[in-house]
Amino acid sequence: SVAKTPEGLVLMCETAGWWTGRLYEMAKVAGYGYEEGGVGRMISVMLEGPYGGPGHAVFASFSAAMFIVGGSGITFALSAVQDLLQRDLEGSGRVKIIELIWSIQDPCSLTPLVPQFTSLIHQSTRAPLKISVYYTRAADNSFPPDLTLTVLDAVIARAVSYGMGIKASMDITGVVVGVCGPVGLGDEVAQAVSAVDHGRRWAVGGIEMHEE
């Protein structure tokens, strides 16, 4: 999760084996969760990391942000979107268009995150957030052919249109594309980004891709 939130540090875990299964059962017994309003319990944990991160890319400096994630890659996108919305409310960000696309194999994966998606959309008053969820049976969480390029082209068009209606001092500062998921998904997004012609890139102020 992003910093400076009432909940503190939020970690998302999927029940994928013995350890996470025990953690899930412990959470149920303790009555911990947003829905139940439980108080939780104290446990000892060991953390290592962090791994990855945006490096020198400052997402909030772009005019538009697009996140394409598969499966558990949603955790990367959620924290990034939270940060962008928080910066926008503080007046320290330039992003005015946010697009989130999530590919999942199991429709049940969506249910626990609906309240958080709803909350983020309600917060996105100045920088509109659009969330799309796709169900797929593909093992690599891949999207239908040309979907990524189609959505990216629409984001570029919205950013260019927005730039036409603002002062010269607020020039369009490009689109950042964040991707997190299986290797095949990253390759697909990279191909879509590279397929954007030079004229479109120049019009929007450039396109930068970050693969988590």
NUBALO-944202 format. One line per 8 residues: number of its first residue (from 1); their letters; for each residue z, x, y of N, C-alpha, C. Coordinates in Angstrom, 1 decimal. Layout:
! NUBALO-944202
NUM) A) Z:X:Y:Z:X:Y:Z:X:Y ~ ...
//
This chain:
! NUBALO-944202
1) SVAKTPEG) 0.0:0.8:-1.2:0.0:0.0:0.0:0.0:0.9:1.2 ~ -0.4:0.3:2.4:-0.4:1.0:3.6:1.1:1.2:4.1 ~ 1.3:2.1:5.0:2.6:2.4:5.5:3.0:1.3:6.5 ~ 4.3:1.3:6.9:4.9:0.4:7.9:4.7:-1.1:7.5 ~ 5.0:-1.4:6.3:5.0:-2.9:5.9:6.4:-3.2:5.5 ~ 6.8:-4.5:5.6:8.1:-5.0:5.3:8.5:-4.7:3.8 ~ 7.5:-4.7:2.9:7.7:-4.5:1.5:8.0:-3.1:1.1 ~ 7.7:-2.1:2.0:7.9:-0.7:1.6:6.7:-0.3:0.8
9) LVLMCETA) 6.9:0.7:-0.1:5.8:1.2:-1.0:5.6:0.2:-2.1 ~ 4.4:-0.3:-2.2:4.0:-1.2:-3.3:3.0:-0.5:-4.3 ~ 3.4:-0.5:-5.5:2.5:0.1:-6.6:2.0:-1.0:-7.5 ~ 0.8:-0.9:-7.8:0.2:-1.9:-8.8:0.0:-1.3:-10.1 ~ 0.4:-2.0:-11.2:0.3:-1.5:-12.5:-0.4:-2.5:-13.4 ~ -1.2:-2.1:-14.3:-1.9:-3.0:-15.2:-1.2:-2.8:-16.6 ~ -0.9:-3.8:-17.3:-0.4:-3.7:-18.7:-1.5:-3.2:-19.6 ~ -1.5:-1.9:-19.8:-2.5:-1.3:-20.6:-2.0:-0.5:-21.8
17) GWWTGRLY) -0.7:-0.5:-22.1:-0.2:0.2:-23.2:1.3:0.1:-23.3 ~ 1.9:1.0:-24.1:3.4:0.9:-24.3:4.2:1.0:-23.1 ~ 3.9:2.0:-22.3:4.7:2.3:-21.1:4.6:1.2:-20.0 ~ 3.4:0.8:-19.7:3.2:-0.3:-18.7:3.6:-1.6:-19.3 ~ 3.5:-1.8:-20.6:4.0:-3.0:-21.2:5.5:-3.2:-21.0 ~ 6.2:-2.1:-21.2:7.7:-2.1:-21.0:8.0:-2.4:-19.6 ~ 7.3:-1.8:-18.7:7.5:-2.0:-17.2:7.3:-3.5:-16.9 ~ 6.3:-4.1:-17.4:6.0:-5.5:-17.2:7.1:-6.4:-17.7
25) EMAKVAGY) 7.6:-6.1:-18.9:8.7:-6.9:-19.5:9.9:-6.7:-18.6 ~ 10.2:-5.5:-18.1:11.4:-5.3:-17.3:11.3:-6.1:-16.0 ~ 10.1:-6.1:-15.4:9.9:-6.9:-14.2:10.1:-8.4:-14.4 ~ 9.7:-8.9:-15.5:9.9:-10.3:-15.8:11.3:-10.6:-16.0 ~ 12.1:-9.8:-16.7:13.5:-10.0:-16.9:14.3:-9.9:-15.6 ~ 13.9:-9.0:-14.7:14.6:-8.8:-13.5:14.2:-9.9:-12.5 ~ 13.2:-10.7:-12.8:12.7:-11.7:-11.9:12.1:-11.2:-10.6 ~ 11.5:-10.0:-10.7:10.9:-9.4:-9.6:9.5:-9.8:-9.4
33) GYEEGGVG) 9.1:-10.1:-8.2:7.7:-10.5:-7.9:7.7:-11.3:-6.6 ~ 6.5:-11.3:-6.0:6.4:-12.1:-4.7:6.5:-13.6:-5.0 ~ 6.0:-14.0:-6.2:6.1:-15.5:-6.4:7.5:-15.9:-6.7 ~ 8.3:-15.2:-7.5:9.6:-15.6:-7.8:10.6:-15.3:-6.7 ~ 10.3:-14.4:-5.8:11.3:-14.0:-4.8:12.5:-13.4:-5.3 ~ 12.4:-12.7:-6.5:13.5:-12.0:-7.1:13.9:-10.8:-6.3 ~ 15.1:-10.2:-6.7:15.6:-9.1:-6.0:15.3:-7.8:-6.7 ~ 14.8:-7.9:-8.0:14.4:-6.7:-8.7:15.7:-6.0:-9.3
41) RMISVMLE) 15.5:-4.7:-9.7:16.5:-3.9:-10.3:16.2:-2.5:-10.0 ~ 17.3:-1.6:-10.1:17.1:-0.2:-9.8:16.7:0.5:-11.1 ~ 15.7:1.3:-11.0:15.2:2.2:-12.1:14.9:3.6:-11.6 ~ 14.9:4.5:-12.5:14.5:5.9:-12.1:13.1:6.1:-12.5 ~ 12.3:6.7:-11.6:10.9:7.0:-11.9:10.6:8.4:-11.5 ~ 9.5:9.0:-12.0:9.0:10.3:-11.6:7.6:10.1:-11.2 ~ 7.3:10.6:-10.0:5.9:10.4:-9.4:5.2:11.7:-9.3 ~ 3.9:11.8:-9.5:3.1:12.9:-9.3:1.9:12.5:-8.5
49) GPYGGPGH) 1.4:13.4:-7.7:0.3:13.1:-6.8:0.7:13.3:-5.4 ~ 0.0:12.7:-4.4:-1.2:11.8:-4.6:-2.5:12.5:-5.0 ~ -3.4:11.8:-5.5:-4.7:12.3:-5.8:-5.8:11.6:-4.9 ~ -6.8:12.3:-4.6:-7.9:11.7:-3.8:-7.5:11.5:-2.4 ~ -8.0:10.5:-1.8:-7.8:10.3:-0.3:-9.1:10.5:0.4 ~ -9.1:9.9:1.7:-10.4:10.0:2.4:-10.7:11.3:3.0 ~ -9.8:12.3:2.9:-10.2:13.6:3.4:-10.3:13.6:4.9 ~ -11.5:14.1:5.4:-11.7:14.2:6.9:-12.3:12.9:7.4
57) AVFASFSA) -12.6:11.9:6.5:-13.2:10.7:6.9:-12.1:9.7:7.5 ~ -12.3:9.3:8.7:-11.4:8.4:9.4:-12.0:7.0:9.4 ~ -11.6:6.2:8.4:-12.3:4.9:8.3:-12.2:4.0:9.6 ~ -11.1:4.1:10.3:-10.9:3.3:11.5:-11.9:3.7:12.6 ~ -12.6:4.8:12.5:-13.5:5.3:13.6:-14.9:4.7:13.5 ~ -15.2:4.0:12.4:-16.5:3.4:12.2:-16.5:2.0:12.7 ~ -17.7:1.5:12.9:-17.9:0.2:13.4:-17.8:-0.9:12.3 ~ -18.1:-0.4:11.1:-18.1:-1.3:9.9:-17.6:-0.6:8.7
65) AMFIVGGS) -16.9:-1.3:7.8:-16.4:-0.7:6.6:-16.8:-1.6:5.4 ~ -17.3:-1.0:4.4:-17.7:-1.7:3.2:-17.1:-1.0:2.0 ~ -16.3:-1.8:1.2:-15.7:-1.3:0.0:-16.2:-1.9:-1.3 ~ -16.7:-1.1:-2.2:-17.2:-1.6:-3.4:-16.4:-1.0:-4.6 ~ -15.7:-1.8:-5.3:-14.7:-1.3:-6.3:-14.9:-2.1:-7.6 ~ -14.4:-1.4:-8.7:-14.5:-2.1:-10.0:-13.1:-1.9:-10.6 ~ -12.6:-3.0:-11.3:-11.4:-3.0:-12.0:-10.2:-2.6:-11.1 ~ -9.4:-1.6:-11.6:-8.2:-1.1:-10.9:-8.6:-0.4:-9.6
73) GITFALSA) -9.8:-0.2:-9.3:-10.2:0.4:-8.1:-9.9:-0.4:-6.9 ~ -9.5:-1.7:-7.1:-9.1:-2.6:-6.0:-7.9:-2.1:-5.3 ~ -7.1:-1.3:-6.0:-5.9:-0.8:-5.3:-6.3:0.2:-4.1 ~ -7.3:0.9:-4.3:-7.8:1.8:-3.2:-8.3:0.9:-2.0 ~ -9.1:-0.1:-2.4:-9.7:-0.9:-1.3:-8.6:-1.7:-0.6 ~ -7.6:-2.2:-1.3:-6.6:-3.0:-0.6:-5.8:-2.2:0.4 ~ -5.4:-1.0:0.0:-4.6:-0.2:1.0:-5.5:0.2:2.2 ~ -6.8:0.5:1.9:-7.7:0.9:3.0:-7.9:-0.3:4.0
81) VQDLLQRD) -8.1:-1.5:3.4:-8.3:-2.7:4.3:-7.0:-3.0:5.1 ~ -5.8:-2.9:4.4:-4.6:-3.1:5.1:-4.5:-2.1:6.3 ~ -4.8:-0.9:6.1:-4.7:0.1:7.2:-5.7:-0.3:8.3 ~ -6.9:-0.7:8.0:-7.9:-1.0:9.0:-7.4:-2.2:9.9 ~ -6.8:-3.2:9.2:-6.4:-4.4:9.9:-5.1:-4.1:10.7 ~ -4.3:-3.2:10.2:-3.1:-2.8:11.0:-3.5:-2.1:12.2 ~ -4.4:-1.1:12.1:-4.9:-0.4:13.3:-5.6:-1.3:14.3 ~ -6.3:-2.3:13.8:-7.0:-3.2:14.7:-6.0:-4.0:15.5
89) LEGSGRVK) -4.9:-4.4:14.9:-3.9:-5.2:15.6:-3.2:-4.3:16.6 ~ -3.1:-3.0:16.3:-2.5:-2.0:17.3:-3.5:-1.6:18.3 ~ -4.7:-1.9:18.2:-5.7:-1.5:19.2:-6.2:-0.1:19.0 ~ -5.9:0.5:17.8:-6.3:1.9:17.6:-7.5:2.1:16.7 ~ -8.1:1.0:16.3:-9.3:1.1:15.4:-10.5:0.6:16.0 ~ -11.7:1.0:15.5:-13.0:0.5:16.0:-13.7:-0.4:15.1 ~ -13.2:-0.5:13.8:-13.9:-1.4:12.8:-13.9:-2.8:13.2 ~ -15.0:-3.5:13.3:-15.1:-4.9:13.6:-15.7:-5.7:12.5
97) IIELIWSI) -16.2:-5.0:11.4:-16.7:-5.7:10.2:-16.2:-5.1:9.0 ~ -15.6:-5.9:8.1:-15.0:-5.4:6.9:-15.5:-6.2:5.7 ~ -16.1:-5.5:4.7:-16.7:-6.2:3.5:-16.0:-5.6:2.3 ~ -15.5:-6.4:1.4:-14.9:-6.0:0.2:-15.6:-6.7:-1.0 ~ -16.1:-5.9:-1.9:-16.7:-6.4:-3.1:-16.0:-5.9:-4.3 ~ -15.5:-6.8:-5.2:-14.7:-6.3:-6.4:-15.4:-6.9:-7.6 ~ -15.6:-6.0:-8.6:-16.2:-6.4:-9.9:-15.1:-6.3:-11.0 ~ -14.9:-7.4:-11.7:-13.9:-7.4:-12.8:-14.5:-8.0:-14.0
105) QDPCSLTP) -13.9:-7.6:-15.2:-14.4:-8.1:-16.5:-13.6:-9.4:-16.9 ~ -12.4:-9.5:-16.4:-11.5:-10.6:-16.8:-11.2:-11.5:-15.6 ~ -11.6:-12.7:-15.6:-11.2:-13.6:-14.4:-9.8:-13.7:-14.1 ~ -8.9:-13.4:-15.1:-7.5:-13.5:-14.9:-7.0:-12.4:-14.0 ~ -7.8:-11.3:-13.8:-7.4:-10.2:-13.0:-7.3:-10.7:-11.5 ~ -8.0:-11.7:-11.2:-8.0:-12.2:-9.8:-6.8:-12.9:-9.4 ~ -6.2:-13.7:-10.3:-5.1:-14.6:-10.0:-3.9:-13.9:-9.3 ~ -3.4:-12.8:-9.7:-2.2:-12.2:-9.1:-2.5:-11.8:-7.6
113) LVPQFTSL) -3.8:-11.5:-7.3:-4.1:-11.0:-6.0:-4.6:-12.0:-5.0 ~ -4.8:-13.3:-5.4:-5.2:-14.3:-4.5:-4.3:-14.5:-3.3 ~ -2.9:-14.4:-3.5:-2.1:-14.5:-2.3:-2.3:-13.4:-1.3 ~ -2.5:-12.2:-1.8:-2.7:-11.0:-1.0:-4.1:-11.1:-0.3 ~ -5.1:-11.5:-1.0:-6.4:-11.7:-0.4:-6.3:-12.7:0.8 ~ -5.6:-13.8:0.5:-5.5:-14.9:1.5:-4.8:-14.4:2.7 ~ -3.7:-13.6:2.5:-2.9:-13.0:3.6:-3.8:-12.1:4.5 ~ -4.6:-11.2:3.8:-5.4:-10.3:4.5:-6.5:-11.0:5.4
121) IHQSTRAP) -7.1:-12.1:4.8:-8.1:-12.8:5.5:-7.5:-13.5:6.8 ~ -6.3:-14.0:6.6:-5.6:-14.6:7.8:-5.3:-13.6:8.9 ~ -5.0:-12.3:8.5:-4.7:-11.3:9.4:-6.0:-10.8:10.1 ~ -7.1:-11.0:9.5:-8.4:-10.4:10.1:-9.0:-11.3:11.2 ~ -8.2:-11.5:12.2:-8.7:-12.3:13.3:-9.7:-11.6:14.2 ~ -9.5:-10.3:14.4:-10.4:-9.6:15.3:-11.5:-8.8:14.6 ~ -11.2:-8.4:13.4:-12.1:-7.7:12.5:-12.3:-8.5:11.2 ~ -13.3:-9.5:11.2:-13.4:-10.4:10.1:-13.6:-9.7:8.8
129) LKISVYYT) -12.8:-10.2:7.8:-12.8:-9.6:6.5:-13.5:-10.6:5.5 ~ -14.5:-10.1:4.8:-15.2:-11.0:3.8:-14.9:-10.4:2.4 ~ -14.4:-11.2:1.5:-14.1:-10.7:0.1:-15.0:-11.4:-0.9 ~ -15.7:-10.7:-1.8:-16.5:-11.2:-2.8:-16.0:-10.7:-4.2 ~ -15.9:-11.5:-5.1:-15.5:-11.1:-6.5:-16.6:-11.5:-7.5 ~ -17.0:-10.5:-8.3:-18.0:-10.7:-9.3:-17.4:-10.5:-10.7 ~ -17.7:-11.4:-11.6:-17.3:-11.3:-13.0:-18.5:-10.6:-13.8 ~ -18.2:-9.6:-14.6:-19.2:-8.9:-15.3:-18.7:-8.6:-16.7
137) RAADNSFP) -19.6:-8.6:-17.7:-19.2:-8.2:-19.0:-19.6:-6.7:-19.3 ~ -20.2:-6.1:-18.3:-20.6:-4.7:-18.4:-19.4:-3.8:-18.5 ~ -19.4:-2.8:-19.4:-18.2:-1.9:-19.5:-18.0:-1.1:-18.3 ~ -19.1:-0.8:-17.5:-18.9:0.1:-16.3:-18.7:-0.7:-15.0 ~ -18.4:-2.0:-15.2:-18.2:-2.9:-14.0:-19.4:-2.9:-13.0 ~ -20.6:-2.7:-13.6:-21.8:-2.6:-12.7:-22.2:-4.0:-12.1 ~ -22.9:-3.9:-11.0:-23.3:-5.1:-10.3:-24.8:-5.5:-10.7 ~ -25.2:-6.7:-10.4:-26.6:-7.0:-10.6:-27.5:-6.1:-9.8
145) PDLTLTVL) -28.7:-5.8:-10.3:-29.7:-4.9:-9.6:-29.9:-5.3:-8.1 ~ -29.8:-4.3:-7.3:-30.1:-4.4:-5.9:-29.0:-5.2:-5.1 ~ -27.9:-5.6:-5.7:-26.9:-6.3:-5.0:-26.2:-5.4:-4.0 ~ -25.9:-4.2:-4.3:-25.2:-3.3:-3.4:-26.1:-3.0:-2.2 ~ -27.4:-2.8:-2.4:-28.3:-2.5:-1.3:-28.4:-3.7:-0.4 ~ -28.5:-4.9:-1.0:-28.6:-6.2:-0.2:-27.4:-6.4:0.7 ~ -26.2:-6.2:0.1:-25.0:-6.4:0.9:-24.9:-5.3:2.0 ~ -25.2:-4.1:1.6:-25.1:-3.0:2.6:-26.1:-3.3:3.8
153) DAVIARAV) -27.3:-3.7:3.4:-28.2:-4.1:4.5:-27.7:-5.2:5.4 ~ -27.0:-6.1:4.8:-26.5:-7.2:5.6:-25.4:-6.7:6.5 ~ -24.5:-5.8:6.0:-23.5:-5.2:6.9:-24.1:-4.4:8.0 ~ -25.1:-3.7:7.7:-25.8:-2.9:8.8:-26.3:-3.8:9.9 ~ -27.0:-4.9:9.4:-27.5:-5.9:10.4:-26.4:-6.5:11.3 ~ -25.3:-6.8:10.7:-24.2:-7.4:11.5:-23.6:-6.4:12.4 ~ -23.5:-5.1:12.0:-23.0:-4.0:12.9:-24.0:-3.8:14.1 ~ -25.3:-3.8:13.8:-26.3:-3.6:14.9:-26.2:-4.8:15.8
161) SYGMGIKA) -26.1:-6.0:15.3:-26.1:-7.2:16.1:-24.8:-7.1:17.0 ~ -23.7:-6.7:16.4:-22.5:-6.6:17.2:-22.6:-5.6:18.3 ~ -23.3:-4.5:18.0:-23.4:-3.4:19.0:-24.3:-3.8:20.2 ~ -25.2:-4.8:20.0:-26.0:-5.2:21.1:-25.3:-6.0:22.1 ~ -24.1:-6.5:21.7:-23.4:-7.4:22.7:-22.2:-6.7:23.3 ~ -22.0:-5.4:23.1:-20.9:-4.7:23.7:-21.3:-3.7:24.7 ~ -20.3:-3.2:25.5:-20.6:-2.2:26.5:-21.1:-0.9:26.0 ~ -21.8:-0.1:26.8:-22.3:1.2:26.3:-21.2:2.1:25.9
169) SMDITGVV) -20.0:2.0:26.5:-18.9:2.8:26.1:-18.4:2.6:24.7 ~ -18.8:1.5:24.1:-18.4:1.1:22.8:-19.6:1.2:21.8 ~ -20.3:2.3:21.8:-21.5:2.4:21.0:-21.2:2.2:19.5 ~ -22.2:1.8:18.7:-22.0:1.6:17.3:-21.7:3.0:16.7 ~ -20.6:3.1:15.9:-20.2:4.3:15.3:-20.4:4.4:13.8 ~ -21.3:3.7:13.3:-21.7:3.8:11.9:-21.0:2.9:10.9 ~ -21.4:3.1:9.6:-20.8:2.3:8.5:-20.2:3.3:7.5 ~ -19.0:3.0:7.1:-18.4:3.8:6.0:-18.4:3.0:4.8
177) VGVCGPVG) -18.8:3.6:3.7:-18.9:2.9:2.4:-17.9:3.6:1.4 ~ -16.9:2.8:1.0:-15.9:3.4:0.1:-16.1:2.8:-1.3 ~ -16.1:3.6:-2.3:-16.3:3.1:-3.7:-15.2:3.7:-4.6 ~ -14.7:2.9:-5.5:-13.7:3.4:-6.5:-13.9:2.6:-7.7 ~ -14.1:3.3:-8.8:-14.3:2.6:-10.1:-15.0:3.5:-11.1 ~ -15.6:3.0:-12.1:-16.3:3.8:-13.1:-17.4:4.7:-12.5 ~ -17.7:5.8:-13.2:-18.7:6.7:-12.6:-20.0:6.0:-12.4 ~ -20.4:5.1:-13.3:-21.7:4.4:-13.1:-21.7:3.6:-11.8
185) LGDEVAQA) -20.6:3.0:-11.5:-20.5:2.2:-10.2:-20.7:3.1:-9.0 ~ -20.1:4.3:-9.0:-20.2:5.3:-7.9:-21.7:5.7:-7.8 ~ -22.3:6.0:-8.9:-23.7:6.4:-8.9:-24.6:5.3:-8.3 ~ -24.3:4.1:-8.7:-25.1:3.0:-8.2:-25.0:2.8:-6.7 ~ -23.8:2.9:-6.2:-23.6:2.8:-4.7:-24.2:4.0:-4.0 ~ -24.1:5.2:-4.6:-24.7:6.4:-3.9:-26.2:6.2:-3.8 ~ -26.9:5.6:-4.9:-28.3:5.3:-4.8:-28.7:4.3:-3.7 ~ -27.8:3.3:-3.6:-28.1:2.3:-2.6:-27.9:2.9:-1.2
193) VSAVDHGR) -26.9:3.7:-1.0:-26.8:4.4:0.3:-28.0:5.3:0.7 ~ -28.4:6.0:-0.3:-29.5:6.9:-0.1:-30.8:6.2:0.1 ~ -30.9:4.9:-0.3:-32.1:4.1:-0.2:-32.3:3.5:1.2 ~ -31.3:3.6:2.0:-31.4:3.0:3.4:-32.3:4.0:4.2 ~ -33.3:3.4:4.8:-34.3:4.2:5.5:-33.7:4.8:6.8 ~ -34.4:5.9:7.3:-33.9:6.6:8.4:-33.7:5.8:9.7 ~ -34.6:4.9:9.9:-34.5:4.0:11.1:-33.3:3.2:11.1 ~ -32.9:2.6:9.9:-31.7:1.8:9.8:-30.5:2.6:10.0
201) RWAVGGIE) -30.5:3.8:9.4:-29.3:4.7:9.6:-29.1:5.0:11.1 ~ -30.2:5.3:11.7:-30.1:5.7:13.1:-29.6:4.6:14.0 ~ -30.1:3.3:13.7:-29.7:2.2:14.5:-28.2:1.8:14.4 ~ -27.6:2.1:13.2:-26.2:1.7:13.0:-25.3:2.9:13.3 ~ -25.8:4.0:13.6:-25.0:5.2:13.9:-24.6:6.0:12.8 ~ -25.3:5.9:11.7:-25.1:6.7:10.5:-24.3:5.9:9.4 ~ -24.4:6.4:8.2:-23.7:5.9:7.0:-23.0:7.0:6.3 ~ -21.7:6.8:6.0:-21.0:7.8:5.3:-20.3:7.2:4.1
209) MHEE) -20.4:7.9:3.0:-19.9:7.3:1.7:-18.7:8.2:1.3 ~ -17.7:7.5:0.8:-16.5:8.1:0.3:-16.2:7.6:-1.1 ~ -16.2:8.4:-2.1:-16.0:8.0:-3.5:-14.6:8.5:-3.9 ~ -13.7:7.5:-4.2:-12.3:7.8:-4.6:-12.2:8.0:-6.1
//
